[in-house]
Amino acid sequence: MRLTAVSYLIGLILALPAVPVLAQEGQDIKPAVPAPTVPALPQAAPVATDVPAPGVAALNRADVEAWLDGFMPYALNRGDIAGSVVVVVKDGQVLLQKGYGYADVASRKPVDPEQTLFRPGSVSKLLTWTAVMQLVEAGKLDLDEDINKYLDFEVPARNGKPVTLRQAMTHTTGMEETARALIANDEKGLIPLEAYLKHWVPTRIYDPGTTPSYSNYATAMAGYAVQRVSGMPFDDYIDQHIFKPLGMQHSSFRQPLPKNLQPLMASGYSQASEGKAKSYEIVNPAPAGSLASTGADMAKFMIAHLNNGAYGDARILSEATARQMHETTLTILPPLNRMALGFYEANINGHRSIAHAGDTQWFHSDLHLFPDDGVGLYISVNSSGKEGAAHVVRTELFHAFADRYLPGPNAEGKVDEATAKLHAAQMAGRYDNSRRSEDGFVALAYLLGQSQVVANEDGTITVPDLLGANGAPKKWREVAPYVWRDVDGPDRIAAQVMNGKVERFSTDPISPFMVFDRTPWYRSGGVFLPILALGLCALLLTVLAWPISALVRRHYRVPYALTGADATWHKRIRLASLAVVVSLGAAVVLAVWMLSSLDMLSPASDKWVHTLRLLNLVVLPLGALVGLGNAWHVLRSGRRWTVKLWSVVLALSMLGLLWFGISQNILGYSANY
């Protein structure tokens, strides 16, 4: 699953150019060892059936196995990842499917590609979108019809434009991000799909079709449409119309897993060296990410799509429908990769690739199809690993595989030095991720997560969030007007320019489903974070001065000098400062804490969200009124100029924090986010 805020940062871990950087000292587990491979599907011959071009490795089983056996055990061990399954298919056959490392660390149970289930996270969406296209083919769904036609609850239009299934498949519904109850750590947190969807319909913050903004909710909504139109539960539909014809006997969207599959499920880990397995994760928007499947079963699904819907004598899509799914693309930021219908482009080395990645908390996966080459690659790992090593492994596997077996040229080009420096300067600034929350309580996290582009003296640009394998930000050199390429890799950045100003940019790995829009000043962390820090600091100093001044007076036996209205307002401003510091500070801490653990994003946290939003709804406006009243009184009094100046500082701090609270949705009641 691609999760919110935390998952947004995960989504920014892009193509990383070198596996050796995974090396970490002090690993406790033994080197990952390959598990036995049990063939189930026809295996391609271990010798080449065609002669590769000079300098290109032969894409046959013998070479792929030797290469993977050198790559995977080292990568898993150095990344502190327990186990993995890797599948390569070619020309309608399984070239290689193999397990590496452990399905369970404690028992040292090896990964079996035929039997061991992994959680592919958002790769699950591809099965949901296949189901949608089956019903489109049957005439029961229309990609461009108002989705409300297929639902029993209302999804409001935006500017008179309704949500459609096509927008859901291309992540352009314009819906803001959702995080509440996304993933639960055990089945006690399971929410039925219908209840999950009806609890809250996310606000649409963009007009439809204009802006890619990845949405688990929209995918779950499409799965619910499948359920309602087909007349059977979503799980039953997938069982009968995808798993059964493809012979995927070790796959399920059901939560918890059916009892016959539970013993086959790989354990999930944060890091393999911790040794303690995590519980089975519950994905509440199930059509968006609840699949559990073996590598062998995923091979069947890949072959069916590479064969345009056919698998042996079975067919899950007509050839025309499959081609429509693969080839209907939405261009938002040329020349970057585009979104197809459910799949997204991940083109590399001049070869067309359609793909989908997926993340739960512990499982991390990637599926790539090369339709023109008849090749598919799938990897899933059961640990996050040290410092996000799982993302390095899966990304480097894809790049190294393509470079070895499907090589080709990278985007080349050059602009003159003056132009490069001008365009870099135009790019510089702060940007919002289109995948964000604006109305929810955790909007603060997206304020903290705004991206910045830095113009370097040599005309290159740097985006601190886009890191290389060495943990340092990549450097991007302009190869065409407003198109930059990673100096050490194939990935590109492209910008959209309006009236001579860069308004939007994205980069290849995420451009199909997320973009970065220039942040307006009234939503900028560069404005609001200083307001928060300086405001709380001023109020905190006032609060701390209260007991300190009392202790000093007591020590020197000096009486409290203020009387009358001066004393009254002096006490009021200190009480108001204390109340604002406590209520706003608690809300900020809660918002940050919630995004540090998915446990905190559960309905169990609703009571705290309700309480703190209501508390701030009362405290922040009252604090602002007291601050203004105090400043009005002090400025008209005969007190020292320093006291008068501080009263103005406190009034401005109270007003600034009220503005912060309103803009970041800290005031209110709703626990939707």
ABEGO torsion letter per residue (X at the ends): XBBBGAAAAAAABBBBABAAAABBBGBABBBBBBBBBBBABBBBBABBABBBBBGBBBBBAAAAAAAAAAAAAAAAAAAGBABBBBBBBBGGBBABBBBBEBABAAAGBBBBAAABBBBAEAAAAAAAAAAAAAAAAAGABBAABBAAAABABBBBBBGGBBBBAAAAAAGAAGBBBBABGABBABAAABBBAAAAAAABBBBBABBBGABBBBBAAAAAAAAAAAAAAAGBBAAAAAAAAAAAAAGBAABBABOBBBAAAAAABBBBBABAAAGBBBBBBBBABAAAGABBBBAAAAAAAAAAAAAGGBBEABBABBAAAAAAAAABBBBABOABBBBBBGBBBABBGGBBBBBBBBBBAABBBBBBBBAAAGBBBBBBBABAEBGGAAAAAAAAAAAAAAAAABBEBBBBEBBBAAAAAAAAAAABEBBBBABBBAABAAAAAAAAABBBBBBBAAGBBBBAABBBAAGBBBBBBBABBGBBBBAABABBBBBBBBGGBBABBBBAAAAAABBBBBBBAAABAAAAAAAAAAAAAAAAAAAAAAAAAAAAAAAAGBBBABBEAAAAAAAAAAAAAAAAAAAAAAAAAAAAAAAABAAAABAAAAAAAAAAAAAAAAAAAAAAAAAAAAAAAAAABABBAAAAAAAAAAAAAAAAAAAAAAAAGABEABABX
